Amino acid sequence: MSSSDVSVISPEAYWWSRGHQILGPRDEEPMTILQHLGHGSVGIVEEVRRTEMFPTLVRKRAQLPAQKRLAEKTTAVIEEEIATLRNLRHPNNVSLVGSYEDRRQIRHASYCLLMLPVGDNDLDSFLAVVSDPDLQRDVKDQYTSWIKSWYTDLASALAYMHANGVRHQDFKPSNIIHKGDHIFFTDFGSCGKFQVGQTTSTLHPARTTEMYAAPEADFAMAGRCGRAFDI
């Protein structure tokens, strides 16, 4: 594992010790948005901060549809991701700090996840930097050494997921971030579960990216695959 290991920090260290929270009309938004980071499988991703006293966090914010049935489906997807993050505590997976529902305005309700760390870049962007012919030689050598160590780190994290009966199902460069020389899997909103020791699963179809998806992700095959789905 690389020298800049990011330890698992308890939610209390980030003031979030009260579990899942629901904000009503009289509550204030607890977070200040610092910058937009991108989109996840469900919702937008932002860098946020509680106050200057605390480090920044990643917030995934999913808008809840006004229609009750659709809102329940969206909530179920997010809560499944929360459960996955709580069960997959690994040094190379992002960590869940907390969650809350913003229901201050009924028609603009959202469900938010707070996570660590805020990455320096995703792997897709990082590889573009490394391939830049104008990059200084010593910097390129350093970045290349990071990449070599990341193969082991990512394989370890993926093996850990599979040992716990979880497929990531959307394994691609933009769903991997780095913080210095440390690498992390992100976006567990597409994860599926399977019985450890069995080859296949009959759970719901995956929410995958077609360009990086395994062949069995196509059509009805999506719900009948195991570890090989991620390889």
Buried (B, 14 or more C-beta within 10 A) or exposed (E): EBEEEBEEEEBEEBBBEEEEBEBEEEEEEBBEEBEEBBEBBBBBBBBBBBEEEEEBBBBBBBBBBEEEEEBEEBBEBBBBBBBBBEEBEBBBBBBBBBBBBBBBEEEEBBBBBBBBBBBEBBBEBBEEEBEEEEEEEEEBEEBEEBBEBBEEBBEBBBEBBBEEBBBBBBBBBBBBBBBBBBBBBBBBBBBBBBEEEEEBBEBEBBBBBEEEBBEBBEEEBBBBBBBEBBE
